[in-house]
Amino acid sequence: MQTNDFNLLTKLTEIYDQKFIADCLNDTGIDQWSREKINRWVNGKRKEKFSSEETEALRRLLPEEKNNQNYDFTFIDLFAGIGGIRKAFEEIGGKCILTSEWNSYAVKTYKANYFNDSDHIFNEDIRDITLSSDDRTSEKTAYNNIDKMVPDHDVLLAGFPCQPFSIAGVSKKNALGIAHGFECKTQGTLFFDVARILATKKPKAFLLENVKNLKSHDKGKTFKIIMETLNELGYWIADAEIEQGGKDHKIIDAQNFLPQHRERIVLVGFRKDLNVHEGFSLKNIQSFFPQKVLSFGNLLEPDEKVDEKYILTPKLWEYLWNYAKKHKEKGNGFGFGLVSQASITRTLSARYYKDGSEILIDRGFDIQKGFHHKENMKKRPRRLTPRECARLMGFERPGESDFKIPVSDTQAYKQFGNSVVVPVFRSVAELMKPYIMKAKQ
């Protein structure tokens, strides 16, 4: 029993701080717990055990166990963040069998919300799998390690960072008359690690996500090399023929699903040799648009229930006001984004924790009354709460609070700002599923 209790506690300390766990236990009224008492147990300096009531309270802090036998396909989740893409693919019948995410705070949120059975592998640094951090490692050794560490899977998911590619290595190999492929062209970037896994495991399909500016990054060189690499690896890429300037179906705006203008580029690929891709296009995502998009006001907590800490301080509000005024006078578009109940917001960014300036909720401030008017200053705008960010990103619906946020507000804002809008990727997953199933057959 003590072993089971200790294992439960160990899982929880990967997600929550010890004081939070102690407070949760104390809420049961069974025994007195403290951070120090838990810390001594974790470090093997004493042994404790939980009552049945305490065990039940702690288990509620963990994601609910699912019947993982009833799944349609498997996938791996690379650069996983807080699992927005995973959530989308799980909801249409996929099972995650490997996760890779290096940010320790994102890992806490991920583990708080997604059940992982004994078959699931959790990896922090993808380079531990691909061995890409050591130039002395041979390609053969790297591929053998990938084959050993990454289970066979149907779909690869990755929201990799946008980085420039160096052409120095390519030029050198050209001069020496040595053939080169993606290994040479993409080395030194995290896309290289994705490419190595695709080359080794050859999943039936992939979905890659990035910012819209990936297409123009480094004057288009980055995107060109990515597309060439995916083609070299034997994949057909959806809507690849779309060039700069035209309507690119690979760029999807979240405002078709939720009230946030957020454009992301989505690369979907299927193995050419399976010949299942005919008829697939991301333009068909329109068939999954909701008939009515929720209004921004639907996502908000009642104002009276929102902690005052989310209201801008008078000093910060005055600074943002004067900053916007100065740039407006210069003809620049810089400034804050004041939003109402019916607004489509700007893109929630990872820097939202700094001042919240891109999405400030209007609480009735009236400049006509004068900036420092006493009653007017009580109506200063406020930031979104992390819970409202969860709804704006589609991790939960209005009125729900089932997505666990075990980190500070600062970390939560960074995590939601770096994540994806879940309904967008659920729709892409729905679009992909018939082709994935055909590939499995």
N, C-alpha and C positions, 0 to 999 in steps of 0.2 A: 504493500500500500504506500509506504514512504517513497519507494522508487517511482511509482506512478505519479505521486504528488510532486516529487522533485522534477520529473520530466515535464509536467504541466507548467510548473513555475519557470523552468528553463525556457520553454516556448514563449511564455509571456514576457520574460525579461528581454527577449529579442525585439519586442514591440514597444512595451511600456516601461516607464521608469519605476523604480521600486516604491517610491512614495505613492504613486497612483495605484499600484497593486495593493499596497497596505491599506489605503483609503477604501478600496473596493471590498477588501476583506472585513474591515471594521464596520462597513455598512450592514453586514449580516448580523452584527451584534453577538456573534458566537465567542470571539476571543479578541484580545488586544494585539494589534500588529503595528509594527513601525518599519521604516526603511532600514534601520539598523538590524532589526531581527531578521528581515528577509535577506539582507546582505550577508549576514553571518551564515545563513543556511546555504545560499548560493555558493559561498566560498568554502563550504565544507567544515565550518567551525562549530556547527550544531546541527541537529536533526529535528525536523518538525513534521507535523502532518495536518491535513485539512479535514474539517468536518464535511459531511455530505453537502450541507448548505453552502459552505465556502467553496467547495469544488464546483458546484453548479454555478455559483456567481462568477467564478473565474473562467469557466468554460464559455460563458456567454460573451466573454471578451475576445474569443477566437472565432474565426470564420466558421460558418456552419459546414459540417461534413456533408459531402454530396455523394450520390451514387455514381461513381466514376466509371462504372461498367457500361452504362448506357451512353456512349458517345459515338459520333459519326466519323470523326477524323481526329488526328493529333496535330499539335503545333508546338513550336518553340517561340519564346517571347524574349527578344534581344533588345538591349537598351530599353528595358521595360518601364522605367519610371514608376508610376503608381498603378500601372496595369490597365490603362484605358483601352488599348487595343485588345488585350487579353479578355477583358470584360465583354467586349463586342463579340469576339469569336466564341467565347463560352456560351453566350446567350443563343447562339444558333447551332449548338451541339458539338463544339470542339472541346478537346481536352488538352490542357497545357502539360507538357512533360519535361520542359526545361525553361528556367527563367535566368536571365543574366541582367544584373543591375548593380552598379558600383556605388551609388550614393547611399550612404548608410541611413539617412532619414527617409528617403524614398522606400528603402527596403522595409522599414518599420511599417509604413502605411500599406505597402503591398502585402506583407505577411498578416496584417490585421484584417485584410478584406478578402483574401483568396485562399481557399482550402487547398493544401498540397498533400497528396497522399504519399505513401512510401515509394511510389514509382517516380515521383517528381524530383528533379535535380535543381538545386539552387546554386547559382554561380555568381560571384561578384564581378570580377574583372574578366571580360571576354578574352583578353590577351593570354590569360592562363589556359584557355582552351586552344587558341590558335597559335600560341607561342610566337606571336608577332613582335614582341618587345625585344627579342634578341636576334639581331641580324645574322648571328653565327649559326642559328638553327637551320638545318636543311629543310627544303620543302617536303621531302619524304617523311622526315621526323614530325613535322608540323601536321601533315595530313593524317599520319597514323594516330597522332594524339587526338585530333578532332574526331576521327572515326571511333576512337575508344571512349571519349568523354561525352559526345553528343549522340543521343539515341536516334534511331531512324524516326522520321516524322513526315507528315504529309505537307505541312505548310510552315514556312518560315516567316515570322513577323519581326520587323525591326524599325524603330524610329531613330536611325543613326544620326550623329551630329554632322553638320555641314562643314567640311574642311577642304582647303585647296590641295590639289595634287602637284607634286614637284615633277618636272620633266627631266631633271638632271640625270637620273638613272637611265631613262629611256635614251637620251642623247648619247650617253656613254656606250650603251649596248649597241646602238646603231653604228657608232664609229668602229666598234670591234667586230661588227658583222654578226653579232649574236642575236638570235631570235628572242623576242620578248612578248609577253602577253600581259594579262591583268596583274600578275604578281609584281611585275616591274612598274607598271603605270600607276597602281593604286597604293603602293607600299607607303607606310607612314601615316595612313589615315585609318579611321575606324570602319570606313566602308570596306577596306581591305579585309578586315576580319569577317564581315558578312560574306564577302565574295569567297573567301576560303571555305567557309562552312557550306555555301551553295555548291562549290566545286567538289567538295568531299561527299556530302550527304545526298546531294541531288534531290531535294524535296520536289514534290509534284507542282507546287505553286509557292509564290511568295507575295507578301505585301510589304512595301517599304514606304515610310512616311517622312516628310521633311517640310521645312518652311517653303513658301512659294518662291522665295528668292534663290532657291537652289538652282533654278533654271538660268539665272543671270550671274550667279556667283563666279568670280574670277573670269569675267567676260564670256561666260558660257562654257569654259573649258571643263569645269567640274562636272556639269551635267552630261556633257558630251562623252567624257571618259566613263561615267557611270553607265550610260546607255550602251556604250560599246562593250563594256565588261559583261553586262548582263546578257547581251547577245552572244558574246564569245563563250559564255558558260552554258549556252544551249537553251536560253529562255526567250520566248515570245513575250513582248511587253505591250500591254494594252494601250491603244491610242498613241503609239510611238511616233506616228507620222505627223502629229500636230507640231507645227513649227512656231517660232516666236511670232507674236502679233495676232495669230488666229485664235479662235475659241478652243482653249485646251481643256478637254474633259478630265484630264489628270488633276487639274486644280479645282478643288471643291471648297465651296464657302459654307461654313457652318450655319449661316443665317437662314438657310433653307430648312433648318431643323430646330434651332434655338435662337433667341434674340441676341446673337453675337456675330459681328463681322470678323470671321477668322478663316483665312484662306490657307489651305495646305495642299502640297503636291502629294499625290498618291500614285505609287508605281505598283501595278499588279502584273505578275508574270506567271506563265505556265510553261512547263517543259515542252519544247518543240516536238520531241520524239513521241510524246503521248498524243499529240494531234487532237487536243480537246478544246482549243481556244476559240475556234471559229464562232463568230457571233457575239463575242464578249466585248463590251465597251462600257467605260465608266459614264458615258452620257446617259445610260439607262438607269443610273441612280435616281433620276427624276421620278421614277415610278415608286420610290420609297419615301418621297417627300411627304410629311404629314399634311393632311388637308388644312389644318390650321396650326400655325406655329404658336407656342405658348408666348404670352406677353412677358416682358421683363418684370412687370409688376407681380405676375403670378409666382415668380421665383423668390420674391423677397419675404423676409420675416416681417411681422407687424412691427412698426417703428417702436412701439412701447416695449417690445421684448428684446430689442437690440441694446447690448451693453454700450454705455457712453464712450468707452475707449475707442469705438469705431468712428466716432464723430471727429472731424478734423479739429485740431487745436486752433485757437484764434491766430496764433503766430504762423502755422503752416498754411492756413486758408488765406491769410493776407499775402504770404510769400507767393503762393500759386496764382492768386489774383493779379498781383503786380507783375509777375513773370509773364503771364498770358497777355496782359495789357501792353507791356513793353514790346513783345514780339508782334502783336497785332498792329501796333503803330509802325513797325518796320516792314509790314506786309508779309510777315511769316505766318505759317499756320500752326506754330507751336502753342501749346496750352493744355488745359485740362479738358476732360470730357464729362460734362454735366449731363446726367441722364434722368429721364422721367419714367413713369410706369409703362409708357408705350414705346420706349426707345429701342433701337438696335444699338448695342454697345460697341465700342471699339474692341480690339483684340485684348483679352486678358493676358498680361505678360508676366514673366518670372520676376520682374522688378516691381510688381504691384505692391510688395511689402514696404517699399521705400516711402511712397507718398500717396499711392492709390490714384494718381492723377488721371490715368486713362479712363477710369470708370468711377465717377463720383455721383452718389445718389442725391438728387435735388430734394431738399427738405423745406423748400419755400423761401429761401434767402432772396430778398428783394433789394437790389442795388439802389433802386430809386429812393429807398429810405435812408441811404447813407451806409457806408461800409461798417462804421463802428456803432450804429444804432443798437442800443442795448437789447431790445426784443428781437431785432433782426439777427443779431449775432447768435442767438439761441437756435437759429435755424440753419446753422452752418451745415454744409453737405457732409456726408459720411462715406466711408469705404464700404465695400461688400464685406460681409463676414465670411470666414472660410466655408461655412455651411452653404451660403448663397453661391459661392464660387463652385462648390460641388454640383449645385443644380444648373448653373450656367454652363458647366462643362458636361452635363448630362450623366453624371455619376449617380444621381438620384433625382426623383421627381418632386414637385412642390409638396410640402407637408411631410415629406419623408426625412428621416435622419438616420438611415441605416448604413450609410457609408462611414466607416470609422476613421476618425482623424486623430491619431495618437501623438501628433507632433505639435510644436509651437505654431502660432499664427504665421510667423515669418516663414518657417519651413513649409507650411501648408500653402501659402500664397505662391511660393516658388514652385511647388509641386503641381498645383493646378495650372499655373501659367505655363509650365513646360509640357503639359499633357495634351491629350487630344479630346475633341468633343465626341463622346462615346456614340451617340446615335448616328453620326456620320459614318463611323467605322462599322457599326452594326449593319448599316445599309450596304456598305461595300462587301461585308462578309456574306450577307444574304445574296448579293449579286454573284459572288464567287462560288457559293456552296454547290450549286448544280454541276459546275465545271470540276470542282474538287472531287465530288462523288463520282463523276464520270471517269476522272483520272484514276481513282482507286479501283474501279472496275477493270 
